[in-house]
Amino acid sequence: MPSPSLRAATPPPQAWGAGAHRIVPNGGVGVRLRLVSMVQPPIFLDDGFPRSSGLWVSSNLLLPGCESALTQRHMALQGLLVRLETLAGEEGRSLNRALRLLSDNQLSQVHANSADFERLRLPAAAAGDTAHGSAAIACIDEEREWLLVDAQQGFQPGSVSPSPALIASLVRLAEVPAHARRKLVDAGDPAGNIESAKPLVLEAARAFAQQGLGDTKVQLSAQALALADQLSPVHLIQWLLTDAALPFRDKALPT
């Protein structure tokens, strides 16, 4: 049964055809977004704005090939989200709320230029989403139900291929936050050596997740590679995305 918040049954207002605009308030200036529609009629939210039937784009974001390039970028990003879900394994969606938001198509994509991205991400930062750092070029705005992307830095120059920076940001968005993680423990490790190795585990897990999304040039330290020999990339990625237990074989982890 369709959600009561979706209103696809009635003809959409003429204003919401492809190319429609909306103004997002931002300290008295406002950010102007344009709708690139991919489904007709659009699917509407309770606030009257279209949902996942397309993507919102900064009005002053200029791309070669324009509509075609935007559609290809949208699909490339969707492909990354599907691969993230696959990397997390069968229980990933049930264990990881952020991953569900990303992979269930619950968020509208908003592709902004760098200046508009910084303006639009302020509400998410004010709500406490600071875990991903100032260098993040993608963020989740739950209030607006957006996946917001810095489209200038998120794709290879002159290409529709996602950049390593976008891949890294998506991995950070999807990983289980530090405050929600269990401690790394092992019955034969009373000194807590395994827990002290968590930064190394995190480094390795992120790098392998980024590789899984297509970043073939991500760098791993010698210690991270040695850790992967012990724990396997699959286990490390699933720990990152679901907090799955790691199969420690001994407590002599690389340092």
N, C-alpha and C positions, 0 to 999 in steps of 0.2 A: 504493500500500500504506500503510495507516495507520501512524503513528508508534507504536513500542512504548510510548511514554510516555502514550498515550491509552487509556483503558479504558472506552469507551462501550458495548462489547459486553455487559458484565455489568450486571445491574440495579443502580442506584445505592443506597447505603445510605439508609435512610429519613431519617437525620439531615440529608441534603443536599437536602431539599425546600426550596421557597421559604420564606424566613424563618429558615433555619438560621443559627447564629451561630458565630463563631470569635473567639478572643482572641489578639491579636498582642502578644507581650511588648514592654514598653517601660519599662525601668528599674524593674521591680517593680510598676508600675501596670497596664499592659496597655491596649490599645485594642480595644474590642468592635466587631466588624463583623457586619453582617447580609447574607445572600445574597438578592438579588433575581434569581430564576431566570427565564430566558427560553426555555430549551430543556430538554425532558425526553426521555430522561434526561440529566443533566449530563455533560459531558466532563471526565475527571479527569486530573490530573497525577500524576507519580510520588509526590509528597508527600501524595496523597490528597485534595487540595482541587480543587474545580471550576475550570475554566479559563474560556474565553470564552462559556460558556453563560449568563452573566448578569453582574451587577456586584455588587461589595461596597460596602456603604454604612455609614457610621458609625451605630451603633445609636441615637444621640441626635440624628441629623439629621432635623429635622421639615420636611416640605414639604407645601404644599396639594395635595391630589389624590394624595399619597403615591406608590403604586405606578405609577400612570399617568404622573405627572410624572417619576418616575425613568426610566421606559422612554423617554419622549420626550427627556429629557436625554441618555440613552445614545445614542439614534439621532442626535441633533443633533451630538454629539461625533464619532460615526462618520462623519457627513457631512463634518465639517471635515477628518478624516484622509484621506478619499477625495479631497477637493479639493486638499489639500496634495500628494498623490501626482500629481494631474493637473498642478498648477503646475510640478512638477519636470521634467515631460516624460518621454519614453519611457525614458531611461536613468537616471532618478532613483533607482529602487529598487535597481538594480545598483551604483550609485556611492555610495549613502548608506546606511550601516548603520542609523542611527537612524530614517531614513525607512522602511526595511524593517520595523523593529520596530513602528512606529506603524501602517503601512498593511497589514501582512500578518495583522493580528488575532492577533499573538503575545502580546499583553499583555492581562491582565484589567483592566478599569476599576475603580478604587476611588474612590468619591465620598465625601469626608470633610468634616466641618465644619472650620473654620479651625484650631481647637486640635488636633484629631486629625491634620490634614494636617501640621502642624509636627512632631508627634511621629513620624509614620510616615515622613516624608521624611529623618529623621536618618540612617538607614543609607546612603541614596544620597549624602547630603552627606559622610558619613564616608568613602565610597569614592572621593571626589574629584569628585563632580558639583557643583561650585560655579560653573561657568561661567555659569549662568543667573541668578545673583544672589539676594539674599535676598527680592526682590519677586516671584519666580516663584510662580505658583499652580498649576503642573502640573510633574510630574517623572517620569522613568522610573526605576523600581527594577528593574534587570535580575536581581538575585538572586531576587526574589520574582515576577518577570515581571508587574509591575504598571505601569499608567499611572495615577498618583496625581493626583487633582484636588481642589483646594480648592473644594468645591461651593457654599460661601457666597459666594465672590468670583468664581466661574467662570461664573455665569449672571446674566442681568439680573434685578433684584429682582421676585419674583412671576411669573417667566417661565421658559420652558424654552429661551430663546434664549441662546447663548453670549455672554459679555461680551467687550468689547475686551481686557480683561486676560487672559482665557483664550486668545483668539486670538493675542495677542502672545507668551504663554508657549509655545504650540504651535509657533509659528514659530521661536522660539529653540531649542526642543528639536530641531527638524528640520534646522536649518541646519548646514552643514559647520563644525566647530570651527576656531577661528583657527589652532591649531597644525598642522592638516592641510591648510591652504590653500597653494597656490602663490603666488608673488609676482605682482603685477600688473606686466606688462612690455610694452614696445612697442619695436620695433627703432629707432624714431626718438627714443627718450627716454633718452639716456645719463645725464641728471641724476637720474633716478628720480622725476620729478614725478608720474607715474601712481601709483606705490606710495604716495606721501605722501597721495594722495587717497583711500586705502582707507577711512578712517572715513566719508567722504561716500558712497562706494559702498555701504558697509554700511547706513548710515542709509536711503538710498533703496531698497535692495533689501528691507530689512525692512518698510518702509512699504508698498511695493507688494505684498508677499506678504500682509500683513495686509489690505489692500484686497481682494485676491483671495479671502480667506476671509470677506469680508463686513463688515469694519470700514470703513464709508464715511466715518467722521469722523476717521480717522487723519491727523495733520498732517505735511506735507512742507515743508521749507524751500525757499526760492527756488532755492538751489544744487542741492538734490536734484531739483527739477523740471527745472532746466536740464540736469542730468546725464541724466535720463530722456529728454530730447529728443535727446541724443547717442547713448545706448546702448540705449534702449527698455526699458520695464518687463519684458517677457518675458525679455530677456537678463539683466537684473539679478536677477530671481527665480531663474533657472536657475543663475546664478553662486552665489547664496546657498545653494541647496539641493544643488548637484552640483559646485561649483567649475568650472563650464564656463567656457571662455575668453570674455572680453569683447571685442567688436569695436571697439576704440578707433579712432576715425577720425582723431584728431590728439591732441597732448599738451596742448592748451590746455583742460584740464578746469576746471569751475567751482571757485572757491575761496571 
